[in-house]
Amino acid sequence: STTQQQYEDLKLALFEEDRVMQAEALSKLFGELDRSGDGHVDGQEVENAMRDEAFASKTAVLLKMPKRDILDVLKMLTQQDPTGKGVRMERFVECLIDSSSGVTERSIMRLESRIIAVSQSLAKIGGDPVEHDALGRSVLQAKKPLHPEVCRNESVDA
């Protein structure tokens, strides 16, 4: 019905508006965490900031998670940077904008996509060969059978 469509459109618009406001708030939070001003937030900056009770409380409200989980989440995020500098603002906002949503089908699909991208990168640089099943899930292929009997059974059946 038209009313239902209007309701869905309004709900989507409000969701997008909330998302923009949350991204702005997360960008501001990043600026407060980045004490060095180098454009990265590292684990030490997170630890120092979270010692301030007022800051920790404000962060808990923004991230919609208990204070006890915030330090773990932020430290995991800062450790993901391969350069060791910490996390950049874009990645910080991207990862934390949905942090209060819990696990969703979309978040699992996003994670699977990242796993596939990493496995493909590893394959390009000579890592373990990786294939993907019909659903796009990574399937590591063993270089040799785990037990010699496996080869004999395969050759007999062939």
Summary of the structure (lengths in Angstrom):
residues: 158
radius of gyration: 22.2
end to end distance: 59.4
largest distance: 69.9
contacts: 365
relative contact order: 0.08
helix: 66%
strand: 6%
